[in-house]
Amino acid sequence: GKTCSAVVWFSDDGGESFAPAQQGLINGTCEVGVSQMDDGRVVLLGNDGAAHDNGPCPGNTLQHYFSTDGGDSFGPVICDHALVNADCQAPVLVVGRRIVVANPEGMPLGTRTRMTVHASDDVHGHNFSKILARCSNATASWGCFDTGNGPDKTAAVYSSLTFVDATKPHTVGLAWETSGPGATCAGA
């Protein structure tokens, strides 16, 4: 399978300039996202491309790493089997004391048929079993679209998570690429 590496650059002057992290490449991770924790740590999340069980996280799992020095270096890989590798970018965002990941997962493993939003149990980022939304499930806690159970088998692919209201720090927007309009599913 395909493998790739990530290079990390950061700015400490509001985006006027960027410099590479001291660590250099993080081998075996593709399509990464980064977010900063309340305590200053940086979390980096990625997939293993099409390497699957040959990547850093066996069992078709997304990988994440933490930096305690502003992104100059990252600790060892952390694998959580709740985060399925769909061979697609999955954005990461720190919301309050949780790490939130929007992941286009589906069955069979590796298909991109339903957008699923996971949250860590806490800021340690070791357990992502809490699901905030599964967008082919009518009991989702966020309003969303059915992206895989309809007759057109629409896809949930590349996505973005962002804060949408600076006055309300827990107001988050989610958008993703799809191959069709989908059907609305109700929030819980």
Residue pairs with C-beta under 8 A, 6 or more apart in sequence:
1 48
1 49
1 50
1 51
1 52
1 54
1 55
2 30
2 49
2 50
2 51
3 27
3 28
3 30
3 48
3 49
3 51
3 54
3 55
4 28
4 29
4 30
4 49
5 25
5 26
5 27
5 28
5 29
6 25
6 26
6 29
6 30
6 32
6 44
6 46
7 20
7 21
7 24
7 25
7 26
8 20
8 21
8 23
8 26
8 32
8 34
8 44
8 71
8 74
9 18
9 19
9 20
9 21
10 18
10 19
10 21
10 70
10 71
11 17
11 18
11 19
12 70
21 67
21 71
21 72
21 73
21 74
22 72
22 73
23 72
23 73
23 74
26 32
26 44
26 46
26 65
26 74
28 48
28 51
28 55
28 56
28 63
29 44
29 46
29 47
29 48
29 55
29 56
29 63
29 65
30 46
30 47
30 48
30 49
31 46
31 47
31 49
31 88
31 89
31 90
32 44
32 45
32 46
32 89
33 44
33 45
33 46
33 89
33 90
33 91
33 92
34 42
34 43
34 44
34 45
34 71
34 92
35 42
35 43
35 92
35 93
35 94
35 99
36 42
36 43
36 94
37 43
37 94
37 99
37 123
38 94
38 97
38 123
39 123
40 68
40 70
41 66
41 67
41 68
42 66
42 67
42 70
42 71
42 74
43 64
43 65
43 66
43 67
43 92
43 94
43 99
43 125
44 64
44 65
44 66
44 67
44 74
44 92
45 62
45 63
45 64
45 83
45 90
45 91
45 92
45 101
46 62
46 63
46 64
47 55
47 62
47 63
47 85
47 86
47 87
47 88
47 89
47 90
48 54
48 55
48 56
48 57
48 63
48 85
49 55
49 87
50 87
52 60
52 85
52 110
53 59
53 60
55 63
55 85
56 63
56 77
56 79
57 63
57 77
57 79
57 85
58 79
59 79
59 81
60 84
60 85
60 109
60 110
61 79
61 80
61 81
61 83
61 84
61 85
62 79
62 80
62 83
62 84
62 85
62 90
62 101
62 103
63 77
63 78
63 79
64 77
64 78
64 80
64 83
64 92
64 99
64 125
65 74
65 75
65 76
65 77
65 78
66 74
66 75
66 78
66 125
67 73
67 74
67 75
68 75
78 125
78 126
80 126
80 127
80 128
82 118
82 127
82 128
82 129
83 90
83 101
83 103
83 118
83 128
84 103
84 105
84 109
84 110
85 110
86 103
86 104
86 105
86 106
86 110
86 111
86 112
87 110
87 112
88 104
88 112
88 157
88 158
89 158
89 159
90 101
90 102
90 103
90 104
90 159
91 101
91 102
91 159
91 160
91 161
92 99
92 100
92 101
92 161
93 99
93 100
93 161
93 162
93 163
93 172
94 100
94 123
95 119
95 170
95 172
96 169
96 170
97 122
97 123
98 119
98 120
98 121
98 122
98 123
98 130
99 119
99 120
99 123
99 125
99 128
100 117
100 118
100 119
100 120
100 132
100 161
100 172
101 117
101 118
101 119
101 128
102 115
102 116
102 117
102 159
102 160
102 161
102 174
102 176
103 115
103 116
103 117
103 118
104 112
104 113
104 114
104 115
104 116
104 147
104 155
104 156
104 157
104 158
104 159
104 176
105 111
105 112
105 113
105 114
105 116
106 112
106 113
106 114
106 136
106 148
106 156
107 113
111 148
112 155
112 156
112 157
113 136
113 147
113 148
113 149
113 153
113 155
113 156
114 134
114 135
114 136
114 137
114 146
114 147
114 148
114 149
114 156
115 133
115 134
115 135
115 144
115 145
115 147
115 156
115 159
115 174
115 176
116 131
116 133
116 134
116 135
117 131
117 132
117 133
117 134
117 142
117 174
118 128
118 129
118 130
118 131
118 132
119 128
119 130
119 131
119 132
120 126
120 127
120 128
120 130
121 127
121 128
121 129
121 130
132 140
132 141
132 142
133 140
133 141
133 142
133 144
133 174
134 140
135 144
135 145
135 146
135 147
135 156
135 185
136 146
136 147
136 148
136 149
136 185
137 185
138 185
138 186
139 188
140 185
140 186
140 187
140 188
141 187
141 188
142 174
142 187
143 184
143 185
143 186
143 187
144 174
144 185
144 187
145 154
145 178
145 181
145 182
145 183
145 184
145 185
146 154
146 182
146 183
146 184
146 185
147 154
147 155
147 156
147 176
147 178
147 182
148 154
148 155
148 156
150 180
150 182
150 183
152 179
152 180
154 178
154 179
154 180
154 181
154 182
155 177
155 178
155 179
156 176
156 177
156 178
157 176
157 177
157 178
157 179
158 176
158 177
159 174
159 175
159 176
159 177
160 173
160 174
160 175
160 176
161 172
161 173
161 174
162 172
162 173
163 169
163 171
163 172
163 173
164 171
164 172
164 173
165 171
